[in-house]
């Protein structure tokens, strides 16, 4: 009976150690994934800001082109 209990304790100890190893691996992997996710989030924000800036530039160019066309139309009428 003591031998059976000792074997059970050894088995449970080994199972506990295995679970700790698995948990540590998951924690490490989660940390790596979180780091990668944070970098990608920063890239997305940078791309969004870049698109916003380009949209502003395009809008200003569009306005400027419209002004030039108006001036050309007025020059053609005179």
C-alpha positions in Angstrom: 0.0 0.0 0.0 2.8 2.5 0.8 4.5 1.5 -2.4 1.3 2.2 -4.4 1.0 5.6 -2.7 4.6 6.4 -3.4 4.1 5.5 -7.1 1.0 7.7 -7.2 2.9 10.5 -5.6 5.7 10.1 -8.1 3.2 10.0 -11.0 1.4 13.1 -9.8 4.7 14.9 -9.3 5.8 14.0 -12.8 2.4 15.1 -14.2 2.7 18.4 -12.2 6.2 19.0 -13.6 5.0 18.3 -17.1 2.1 20.8 -16.7 4.5 23.4 -15.3 6.7 22.9 -18.4 3.8 23.2 -20.7 2.5 26.3 -18.9 6.0 27.9 -19.1 6.1 27.2 -22.8 2.7 28.7 -23.3 3.7 31.8 -21.3 6.8 32.2 -23.4 4.9 31.8 -26.7 2.2 34.2 -25.5 4.9 36.8 -24.7 6.5 36.4 -28.2 3.1 36.7 -29.8 2.2 39.7 -27.8 5.5 41.4 -28.8 4.8 40.6 -32.5 1.2 41.8 -32.2 2.3 45.1 -30.6 4.8 45.7 -33.5 2.1 45.0 -36.1 -0.3 47.3 -34.3 2.3 50.1 -34.5 2.8 49.3 -38.2 -0.9 49.6 -38.8 -1.1 52.9 -36.9 1.9 54.2 -39.0 0.2 53.1 -42.2 -3.0 54.7 -41.2 -1.3 58.0 -40.5 0.5 57.8 -43.8 -2.8 57.2 -45.6 -4.3 60.2 -43.8 -1.4 62.4 -44.8 -1.6 61.3 -48.4 -5.3 61.9 -48.4 -4.7 65.5 -47.2 -2.1 66.0 -49.9 -4.4 64.6 -52.6 -7.2 66.8 -51.4 -5.0 69.9 -51.5 -3.7 69.0 -55.0 -7.3 68.5 -56.2 -8.3 71.9 -54.8 -5.2 73.5 -56.5 -6.0 71.8 -59.8 -9.6 73.0 -59.6 -8.3 76.6 -59.0 -5.9 76.4 -61.9 -8.7 75.1 -64.2 -11.0 78.0 -63.1 -8.2 80.4 -63.8 -7.6 78.9 -67.3 -11.3 79.0 -68.0 -11.4 82.7 -67.1 -8.3 83.4 -69.2 -9.9 81.7 -72.2 -13.0 83.8 -71.8 -11.1 87.0 -71.9 
